[in-house]
Amino acid sequence: MLAVLAVLLLFAPQPACSVFQRLYCTISDSCECDFKPNIRDLEWDLYRNLFGQHLAQDIVSEEVAKFLQNKSPERPLVLSFHGSSGTGKTLVSSMLGNHLYGSAMSSPYVHQFIPTLHFPLANEVQAYREGLRRWVQGNLTECARSVFIFDEMEKMPPGLIDILEPFLGPSHVVFRTNYRKAIYIFISTTGEDAINQLALQHRQAGRDREEIRLEDLEEAVAHSVYSSNTSGFFNSSIIQQKLITRFVPFLPLTRLHVERCIRSQLCQRDSCGRLDVVEAVGGDMIYSPVKGHYFSTTGCKTVPAKINLFL
């Protein structure tokens, strides 16, 4: 039945094609049926639930919208998220999955990799490289709109990720696979020192953090990613060939931002009015530097656990 409908979709005129498409998708969980991008909802989610990250909000919404509007992109979208723990990097990657696929992050076309889980042994890098190449190639063959998320890149064995270079470049077809509609997200704390230092300078100078521009950080982050021996991109050909579409800095969070996280979490627990908990949790966080206490050392990461202590 699915095969018959697939053939009809190929040869039917446009109005009939739409009917067959809807019918086909009622009985199929194929990539084409599950891929339901909603850019407006993504933008709303970013601006409503991501706190203190004007750069990430703007860059992600703009780049994703521009990429999806292009029916024949020249290369995949490759975003590299950088910043301290708890600043929203993993949250944004989840938002992308949630608003690109109907089955959200549980979609079989959204793939997540964690080095300590998937690539734990340093002496198995060559085997991991070949396995990753086959996995990416196979999934792109099944779904050109696949999303690949690589978390904790600072723990990625050096040299492993370079196996992806052919998939990220400007060639049209690699390994007989059209790969140009895929999205790759890399998540890392590498570069956090440069990001945090600039945010601190702005704060000490009395300047608004919204004045920080991508141009102020992009080169410094790229240099840190390439030159740090604790980075999965250490001396990487991916960086050398400039295959990252955008480096996305995530700024350190102030107490004001942390308290917005707390209120959001409380509302999810039907306790929006507990201002005493907001004050208690906000005051229990650790802030740096010692002189000034401007930024939460763990961002919003420990907020749920601390709420449990005070609620």
N, C-alpha and C positions, 0 to 999 in steps of 0.2 A: 504493500500500500504506500509506504513512504517513498519507495523508488518511483512509483507511478506519479505521485504528486510532485516529486522533484523534477521529473521530465516535463510535466505540465507547466511548472513554474518557468522553465527555460524557454518555452515556445509560446506561451500564452501572451496575448496583448496586455497592455498595462492595467486596465481596469480588472480584467479577469485574473491577472497575475496577483493583484492585491487580495482577491478573494481566496485564491488557492494558497497564498502565503499564510493567511489567517487560519485556514483549515489545516494546512501542514503543521503549523505551530501549535495547534491544539493537541497533536499526538506526537510531537517531536520536541526533544530538548537540545536540538542542535545549536551550534554557535550562533547562527543567523537568527534563531528564534529567541535565544536567551540574551543576546546583545541588545539592550534597550537603554541607550545613553540618555540621561536627563541632565543637561548642563545647568539649567536653571536651578534644579534642586541641589546640585553639587555646589553651585555658588552660594546658595542660601545656607547650606550646611556649613560651608567654610566660614562664612561671615557670622553665623549664629553660634557655632560651637567650637571654633578655634580662637583662642584668646591670645592677644599680644603678638600676632604674627601677620602684620600687614604685607610683608614681602611674600610669604608663602601663599597667602590668600590671593594676592594679585597674580603672581607668577603661575600658580597651578591652574587657576580658573582660566586665565588667558591662553596658556599653552595648550591645555586640553581642548578648549573650545576651538582654537585655531587648527589643531591637529585633526579633530573629528569633522570639521567643515570641509577639509580637503579630501575629496573622494579618491585621490590617487597620490598620497604623500610620497615624497622622494626618499624618505628614511623613517624609521620608527621614532616614536617619542621616547626620549631617555631623560628622566629626571633624577637628580641625585640630591637627597635630603641630608642636611648637615646641621648639627646643633647638639646641645646638652640633652641629657636624659630628661624625659617628662615634658618636653616643649611642644609635642604634638606631631612628630614625624610619622609614627606608626598610625596615629589617629587619621591623618590625612590619607595615608595609603589605603586605609579601610574605607574612607569616604569615597575614594575613587572606585573601588570594587563595588561598593553599595549602589553607586549611581550610574555605573556602566552596564551592569548585568542585572537581569530580573531576579536571579537567585542570589544576588549580592556576593558577599565574600565566600559563600558556599558553592559558587559556580565552579564547575569543573574546568573552566577556562581562565580562572584566576589562580596563579601558582605562586606559592610562598616558599622561600628558602631561608633557613637559619643555619649559619655555618657550624655551630656547635652540635646541631642535630643531623644535618645532611652531609657535612664535610668535616668530621671531627679529627681525622688522622692526617698529620702533616706529611707522612711518608706515602700517602695514597693520592697525592694531588693529580698525578697523571691519569689514574683511573677515574677520579672525580671529574676531570676535564672532559674525558670522552663520554662519561655518563651524562654530564650536563649538556654537552653538544647534542647527543642523541635525543635527550628529553625535550630540549627547546625545539629542535628540528621537527620531531614527531608531533608536538603539540601545535606548532605553527602550521603544519600540514593539515591538521584537523580543524584548526581555527586560526585564521589570519589575525583576528582581533584579540588574541591572547594577551593577558596581562601577567608580567613576571615581576615579583617583588622579592628583593634580596635584602633582608634585615641584617643588622649587626655587621656591616661590612668591615668594621675595624677588626673583626675576628675571622675574616675570610683569609684562607691561606694565600699568600702572594703568588701571583701567576695563574691562579685558577680561573679568575673571571675573564682573563684575556681570550679564553676560548670563544667568548661571545662576540669578539670583534667583527667577524664577517657578517653577523646578523645585524650589527648596528650601523654599518657603513652605507654608502650611497649606491651600491650595486642593486640592480633590480631583483635578481633571483640568486639565492645561495643554496647549494645542495638541493637544487630543483624545487626550492620552497620560496614562495613570495612572502617576505617577512615585513614589508614596509608599513603594515597597519598595526603592528604590535606596540605595546607600551611596556617600558621597563622602568622600575622604580628601585633605586638603591638608597639604603638608609644607613646612616653612620654618625658617630659622635666625632669623627675626625674633622678638624677645622673649628671645633667649639672654642678653642682658645682665642683665635682671631675674631670670631663672632662676638664672644663675650667681652673681649677687650674693647672693641669698638662701641658696643652698647654701654659699657662702663664709662668710656670717654664722653659719650653723649650725655649720660646722666650727670656726671661730675661737672660738665660745662653748662648744665641747665637747659640742654637742648631736648626737643621732643624726639622720642624714639622713632616716630613716623617719618622723621627727616632722613633716617638711614635709607640709603638706596642700594639696589643690587650692585651697582657699579662700585660701591664702596667696599664690597666684600667678595665679589665673585673671583677675582684674581687671587686673593689671599687664600680663599677656601680651596681653589683648584691647586695651588702650590702645596698646601698642606696635605691634600689628598694624594698627590703624586709623590711627594718627598718623604712622607712619614712611613717608617718601616712597620708601623702597626696598622697601616691602611691596606685594605684589600686591593686598592688601586696603586700600591707602591710600584713606581717605575712602570706603570701600565701603558700598553700601547693604545688602550682605549682613551686615556687622557692625552697621550701624545698626538693621536689622530683627531683630537677634538670631537669625539663622538657623543659627548654628553650634551644634550640640548640645552639644559639649564642646571646650574648648581643652585639649590634653593636653601638659603640660610634660615634657620629657626633661632630667634633671639631668646635670651634668658628671660624668665618671667618674674615680674615684680609681685609684691604681696597683693596688689590690686587684681592682677591677673589670676593669682592663685585663689583668691576669694571668689572670683567669677566661676572658677572650676568647682569650688566647694558648693556654691549655690546651685549650679547645674546638676551636680551629683545629688544634692538633697532633693531637688525637684523630681528627679527620677525615682526617689524613694518616697514621694508624696509628703515631703517635709520642707517645703519651700520657705515656710515662715520661721525656721529655726536659726535666727540671726545669732543666737548664743553659740551655736555650733560653728557657724562661719567664723566668728571671732576667735573661738577656742582653737580651731584647727589652723587658722591663719597664723595665730600666735605661736603655735607649737612647731611650725616649720622652721628649718634652719636657713638663714639667709647669709649671703656673702656680698662683698668682702667684709672682713671683720669691722673695718671702719666704714660705716654707711649702711650695711645690711640691705643692699638694694635688691638682690636677686635670690630667688629660691634655688638652693643647691640641687634639688630634685625636681624642679618644675612642679607639675601637677601629678607626678607619678605616684606619690604616696598618699594622695588625698583620700581615695576610697578606704584605705586601711585606717587612716587617722579618724575619718568620720565614724567608723565602727567603734572607736574608743570613746567618742564624745556624744554620740547620738543616744 
